[in-house]
Amino acid sequence: ELSSLMEKEKSRFKGHEIAGKTLGVIGLGSIGSMVAEMAINLDMKVQGYDPALSVEAAWRLPSQVKRIENLNSLVANSDFITLHIPVLDSTRNLIDASMFASMREGTCLLNFARDEIVDTEALEDALDSGKLVKYVSDFPRPQFVGRKDVISMPHIGASTREAEENCAVMAANQLRDFLENGNIKNSVNFPSLSLDREVEANKYTRLTISNKNVPKMLGQILSVLADQNINVIDMLNKSRGEIAYNLIDLESPPSEEVVAAIIKIKNVIKVTVI
């Protein structure tokens, strides 16, 4: 009988309550902060780690989230760990043998961020030893096929009509903001940064400058402007890996000669006047 069979099979789904358990969130950006908030609503204790947390992301973060400054401390005190960080030189194989050694026995690791963040060999050792009781990811690995302690899922983040539409609208809005204001968000190889413009935006000229991330670049750029008595109203500088990006609002528009002088500076990649 179907009902008897269903009753018998329910033992396959036996698990643990998550209420009262501790979730460690690595990466507290837009997705990480949403995950943290949902976990709090499920009565979980949440602690988070993000050394590059922006002011904007910090404002979005629920007050119940406990900020942890040391990653080893976070993994050592979490029942569940979820990853929400990009792949950079500093995050590649971030979850390695030393991190697994710091974890509690029976920890569950969820990785829906990037495959390269977790060291494959160390992950396999942690599963074999029982240190890690479950690994859940949408990055399947051949060596884990058939393992009961690994749940491999398809990547379904954009598999709804609404998600596809939202992604298209988001991409269009972010491209428009870049073209009109020079602001960057969600770039794969440039830093994310946004500088508000004065209400009277047409009153000021904005320079966007891309350059190699080496010392003394900003000083050289500002010296060119100062030599021409061009006043800087506001500015923002940020780097990512080998690339730096600058937004500079000027009180008066620069001449073609000034722009050419900035372009001639060694290690400047591109200059745009908005």
Secondary structure per residue as TSV (DSSP state, phi and psi in degrees):
chain	resnum	aa	ss	phi	psi
A	1	E	-	360.0	140.7
A	2	L	H	-61.6	-44.0
A	3	S	H	-62.9	-37.6
A	4	S	H	-67.4	-40.9
A	5	L	H	-63.3	-43.4
A	6	M	H	-62.9	-40.2
A	7	E	H	-64.1	-39.5
A	8	K	H	-67.1	-39.4
A	9	E	H	-74.7	-15.6
A	10	K	G	-64.2	-20.0
A	11	S	G	-64.3	-21.5
A	12	R	G	-67.5	-19.6
A	13	F	G	-104.6	16.0
A	14	K	-	-66.2	132.4
A	15	G	-	-146.2	-145.7
A	16	H	-	-127.1	150.6
A	17	E	-	-69.0	141.8
A	18	I	-	-97.1	-18.1
A	19	A	T	-61.4	130.7
A	20	G	T	88.1	-13.6
A	21	K	-	-80.7	163.0
A	22	T	E	-103.9	127.2
A	23	L	E	-105.7	126.5
A	24	G	E	-100.6	119.5
A	25	V	E	-105.2	116.9
A	26	I	E	-101.2	106.4
A	27	G	-	105.5	108.9
A	28	L	-	-114.0	37.6
A	29	G	S	-76.2	-153.8
A	30	S	H	-61.3	-41.6
A	31	I	H	-77.4	-46.4
A	32	G	H	-58.3	-41.0
A	33	S	H	-67.9	-34.8
A	34	M	H	-67.5	-41.2
A	35	V	H	-62.0	-42.7
A	36	A	H	-60.3	-44.1
A	37	E	H	-64.3	-42.6
A	38	M	H	-65.5	-37.7
A	39	A	H	-65.5	-39.0
A	40	I	H	-61.8	-40.7
A	41	N	H	-66.8	-17.7
A	42	L	T	-96.1	15.7
A	43	D	T	66.7	28.3
A	44	M	-	-90.7	154.6
A	45	K	E	-87.1	134.8
A	46	V	E	-125.4	130.2
A	47	Q	E	-126.7	147.0
A	48	G	E	-132.9	151.9
A	49	Y	E	-131.4	125.8
A	50	D	-	-163.7	95.3
A	51	P	T	-67.3	-16.6
A	52	A	T	-109.1	27.1
A	53	L	-	-62.4	124.8
A	54	S	-	-81.0	162.9
A	55	V	H	-61.8	-41.6
A	56	E	H	-60.6	-44.4
A	57	A	H	-68.1	-35.8
A	58	A	H	-63.0	-37.7
A	59	W	H	-64.9	-32.5
A	60	R	H	-77.3	-18.9
A	61	L	S	-72.3	129.6
A	62	P	-	-59.5	144.0
A	63	S	T	-65.6	-21.2
A	64	Q	T	-75.5	-12.3
A	65	V	-	-74.8	127.1
A	66	K	E	-90.5	116.9
A	67	R	E	-75.4	129.0
A	68	I	-	-113.8	129.2
A	69	E	S	-86.7	-20.3
A	70	N	-	-115.9	123.1
A	71	L	H	-64.4	-39.4
A	72	N	H	-60.5	-37.1
A	73	S	H	-65.5	-39.0
A	74	L	H	-64.6	-49.1
A	75	V	H	-68.3	-26.9
A	76	A	H	-74.7	-17.7
A	77	N	T	-123.0	28.9
A	78	S	-	-123.9	140.2
A	79	D	S	-85.1	-35.7
A	80	F	E	-126.5	141.4
A	81	I	E	-128.4	130.5
A	82	T	E	-126.0	137.2
A	83	L	E	-103.7	132.2
A	84	H	-	-144.5	57.3
A	85	I	-	-132.4	155.6
A	86	P	-	-81.4	169.0
A	87	V	-	-88.1	115.1
A	88	L	-	-129.6	173.7
A	89	D	T	-58.3	-34.2
A	90	S	T	-79.8	-15.2
A	91	T	T	-112.4	-8.9
A	92	R	T	-64.8	126.7
A	93	N	T	56.6	32.9
A	94	L	-	-60.0	-41.3
A	95	I	B	-88.7	91.0
A	96	D	-	-114.2	-166.9
A	97	A	H	-59.1	-38.9
A	98	S	H	-66.6	-36.1
A	99	M	H	-69.0	-43.1
A	100	F	H	-63.1	-35.9
A	101	A	H	-64.2	-29.8
A	102	S	H	-79.5	-16.3
A	103	M	S	-73.7	157.3
A	104	R	-	-68.7	155.5
A	105	E	T	-65.0	132.6
A	106	G	T	84.6	20.6
A	107	T	E	-71.7	148.5
A	108	C	E	-111.5	127.7
A	109	L	E	-111.7	128.6
A	110	L	E	-115.5	125.9
A	111	N	E	-128.2	99.2
A	112	F	-	-116.4	23.3
A	113	A	S	-98.2	-81.2
A	114	R	-	-145.3	140.4
A	115	D	G	-60.3	-39.3
A	116	E	G	-70.3	-8.0
A	117	I	G	-71.4	-26.9
A	118	V	B	-106.7	127.3
A	119	D	-	-70.2	119.5
A	120	T	H	-61.2	-48.0
A	121	E	H	-64.2	-43.2
A	122	A	H	-65.7	-37.1
A	123	L	H	-62.2	-45.3
A	124	E	H	-62.9	-41.0
A	125	D	H	-63.7	-40.5
A	126	A	H	-66.3	-36.3
A	127	L	H	-70.3	-42.8
A	128	D	H	-63.1	-35.8
A	129	S	H	-82.0	-15.0
A	130	G	T	88.7	-3.9
A	131	K	S	-57.4	-41.9
A	132	L	E	-105.2	120.1
A	133	V	E	-86.5	-24.0
A	134	K	E	-156.4	139.8
A	135	Y	E	-123.3	121.8
A	136	V	E	-118.8	125.9
A	137	S	E	-157.9	157.3
A	138	D	S	-106.1	27.6
A	139	F	S	-120.8	86.4
A	140	P	-	-65.4	143.5
A	141	R	-	-124.6	131.7
A	142	P	G	-54.2	-38.3
A	143	Q	G	-70.1	-11.2
A	144	F	G	-102.4	1.4
A	145	V	T	-62.6	128.5
A	146	G	T	91.9	-9.5
A	147	R	-	-76.9	131.4
A	148	K	T	-75.9	-17.4
A	149	D	T	-94.5	9.4
A	150	V	E	-125.8	126.0
A	151	I	E	-110.1	111.3
A	152	S	E	-102.6	129.6
A	153	M	-	-123.2	154.1
A	154	P	-	-71.7	155.9
A	155	H	-	-81.0	106.7
A	156	I	-	-117.3	16.6
A	157	G	T	-58.3	-30.5
A	158	A	T	-119.8	32.7
A	159	S	-	-96.4	14.9
A	160	T	S	-111.8	156.7
A	161	R	H	-60.1	-40.2
A	162	E	H	-63.8	-40.9
A	163	A	H	-65.2	-40.7
A	164	E	H	-63.5	-42.0
A	165	E	H	-66.6	-43.5
A	166	N	H	-62.6	-39.4
A	167	C	H	-63.8	-41.1
A	168	A	H	-65.2	-44.0
A	169	V	H	-65.2	-43.1
A	170	M	H	-61.3	-44.4
A	171	A	H	-62.6	-41.3
A	172	A	H	-65.2	-43.1
A	173	N	H	-64.9	-40.7
A	174	Q	H	-70.3	-35.5
A	175	L	H	-66.5	-41.4
A	176	R	H	-63.7	-42.3
A	177	D	H	-63.1	-35.6
A	178	F	H	-68.0	-45.5
A	179	L	H	-68.2	-35.9
A	180	E	H	-88.7	-30.2
A	181	N	H	-128.8	-9.3
A	182	G	-	80.7	0.7
A	183	N	-	-70.9	144.9
A	184	I	B	-123.3	134.2
A	185	K	-	-144.6	134.5
A	186	N	S	64.0	32.0
A	187	S	-	-77.8	148.8
A	188	V	S	-81.7	-20.7
A	189	N	S	-135.9	1.9
A	190	F	S	-117.9	154.2
A	191	P	-	-68.4	151.3
A	192	S	-	-86.3	127.4
A	193	L	B	-158.4	150.5
A	194	S	-	-145.5	129.4
A	195	L	-	-120.8	118.8
A	196	D	-	-63.2	144.5
A	197	R	-	-102.7	153.4
A	198	E	-	-59.0	154.3
A	199	V	S	-54.2	-42.5
A	200	E	S	-88.2	70.7
A	201	A	G	-58.9	-34.2
A	202	N	G	-69.6	-13.1
A	203	K	G	-74.5	-25.8
A	204	Y	S	-119.3	154.6
A	205	T	E	-105.6	138.2
A	206	R	E	-109.9	132.9
A	207	L	E	-103.4	134.5
A	208	T	E	-114.5	128.1
A	209	I	E	-130.2	123.3
A	210	S	E	-103.7	135.8
A	211	N	E	-150.9	164.7
A	212	K	E	-68.1	145.2
A	213	N	S	-81.9	78.1
A	214	V	-	-128.5	160.4
A	215	P	T	-63.3	154.2
A	216	K	T	71.8	7.7
A	217	M	H	-66.6	-48.0
A	218	L	H	-62.7	-38.9
A	219	G	H	-62.7	-40.9
A	220	Q	H	-65.9	-40.3
A	221	I	H	-64.7	-46.1
A	222	L	H	-67.2	-30.4
A	223	S	H	-64.6	-39.3
A	224	V	H	-61.7	-43.0
A	225	L	H	-67.2	-42.0
A	226	A	H	-64.8	-37.4
A	227	D	H	-62.0	-25.1
A	228	Q	T	-102.7	13.3
A	229	N	T	56.8	37.7
A	230	I	-	-96.4	119.3
A	231	N	-	-83.8	133.7
A	232	V	E	-89.8	121.5
A	233	I	E	-84.9	-42.1
A	234	D	E	-158.9	157.7
A	235	M	E	-161.2	159.6
A	236	L	E	-149.1	135.6
A	237	N	E	-131.9	135.1
A	238	K	E	-150.6	150.2
A	239	S	E	-125.5	158.2
A	240	R	E	-147.2	110.2
A	241	G	T	63.4	-123.3
A	242	E	T	-89.8	-0.1
A	243	I	E	-113.8	137.6
A	244	A	E	-120.7	150.9
A	245	Y	E	-137.7	137.6
A	246	N	E	-127.1	137.9
A	247	L	E	-116.0	121.9
A	248	I	E	-130.7	118.2
A	249	D	E	-93.0	128.8
A	250	L	E	-113.7	145.8
A	251	E	S	-70.6	-29.5
A	252	S	S	-134.9	148.8
A	253	P	-	-67.4	140.3
A	254	P	-	-77.8	147.5
A	255	S	-	-75.7	168.6
A	256	E	H	-61.7	-32.7
A	257	E	H	-66.3	-39.0
A	258	V	H	-66.0	-45.2
A	259	V	H	-61.4	-41.8
A	260	A	H	-63.3	-37.8
A	261	A	H	-65.5	-37.6
A	262	I	H	-68.9	-41.6
A	263	I	H	-61.3	-32.3
A	264	K	T	-73.6	-15.4
A	265	I	S	-62.8	131.7
A	266	K	T	-58.8	135.0
A	267	N	T	81.4	1.3
A	268	V	E	-77.8	131.9
A	269	I	E	-97.4	-46.3
A	270	K	E	-156.7	144.4
A	271	V	E	-127.9	131.0
A	272	T	E	-128.6	137.3
A	273	V	E	-104.7	124.2
A	274	I	-	-113.7	360.0
